[in-house]
Amino acid sequence: MKIIDLKCTNIENFPIVRIDTDEGISGLAQIEHYKTDYIIPHVLTYKSAILDTDPTNVARVMLRISHLGGFKPWGSPVSAIEFALWDIAGKTLGAPVYKLLGGKTRDKVRVYCGGGSPFSEPLPRRMGNRPEDFAEEARAKKALPERYSIIKQSPSVTADDGGLYSESDPTGLRYPTRGQAHPKEWKGCLAESPRYLNQQLTERGLKYYVDCVKAMKEVLGEEVGLALHATFGNTPQGLLSLAKALEPYNVMWLEDAITGDYYPWTAVEAYRMVSSNTSTPIHTGEQIYLRYGCKALIENNAIDVLGMDPCDCGGIAELKWITEFADLHGITVAPHGVGNGIFGCAAMVQMAATLPKNYIAFEMPRIPSVWWELTKGFPRNLIKDSYIEVPDRPGMGLELNEKAARKHLPEEDDFFATKGK
């Protein structure tokens, strides 16, 4: 079997990757919708490196391309290609991907509610930023039919309301090297809102944040865990003050509070200083590429929870390796995935089924309602009591409904055309 083509198109604002073989078997993958504008042509630069290779030798193909990626967002093309290779390998052998990764350690995988929903109804959104508004949003998420056992929230603190000593960047720009430069802003790095560097909470800001957490915990009780996205750019001292103030509330973790999304480094020593001085679990990792990117975080026990994203870190086999290495050091994992879509979710389920006991849950990706019409293989009632049953269908267990998807392709796109036909 040989690879004869690599394609990438835009379907409903998601980059969709397809690898075709000379035996008529194709593999599919999906990339975060935030990256649509610039990532599709980038995916195609890998085409010459994988043509004429055997896609079922996944590790060998990945050796040809993994060195070409980088920290988020540049690891996503490599990761998507890896997903598609596993999809082909599973379909060729008539086996689900989890069997090719060593077999299941669990029959169902836990997911948590970050910003993702598998249903057409949008997730509940708060109407303001008061503690009672966060409490109301938490109450609505707790009442969702999926019965999530972990909910992630993001209390927001700004300098405008006296919550930070920091000033916003006077240039009005967001720089990719300081994180959180979303793709639509990359064409000039224009910010939609002020960017605060080296954030330091004021006493007022610290009290406000704690009041928000207290209000949410009163709603969620002991039966639903509360995870917190703490906003990038905090100083280590400021983060430590916040983490210690939150110790009585037993939160699941504080996420990406120093470096994080779109940062090209990991601030190992800063994280280690904070995590070793508080009982509040410290979490980071969604921007990291490959095992080498998180080696120092793990070996120095700099964090408590690792949040690698399989759609950015180099793929599901790479994340499995990282998880096993983290397990040796007593570090738990809660993979990121909010923007990864339905194909990303399928890959994450196969991966999570094989992980060791340090796995907590993965972040449930957003799945716009149209994708239930565009795909075949997943039931609409995907999540039951915060778990997804691991499917036994070959490959990733999910297919594009070609007839329906053709209507959503860009004009004159040949995504479904196969060479030689």
Secondary structure, DSSP 8 states (H G I E B T S, - for coil): --EEEEEEEEETTEEEEEEEETTS-EEEEE--GGGHHHHHHHHHTTHHHHTTS-TT-HHHHHHHHGGG--STTTTHHHHHHHHHHHHHHHHHHTSBHHHHTT--S-SEEEEEBSS--SSSS-----SSSSHHHHHHHHHHHHTSTT--SEEEE-----TTTT-BS--B-TT-B--GGGS---GGGTTTTB-SS--BSSB-B-HHHHHHHHHHHHHHHHHHTTTSEEEEE--S-B-HHHHHHHHHHTGGG--S-EESSSS-TT-S---HHHHHHHHTT-SS-EEE-TT--HHHHHHHHHHTT--SEE---TTTTT-HHHHHHHHHHHHHTT-EE----TT-HHHHHHHHHHHHTT--TTB--EE-----TTHHHHEESS-SS--BTTEEE---SSBTS-EE-HHHHHTTS-TT--TT--TT-
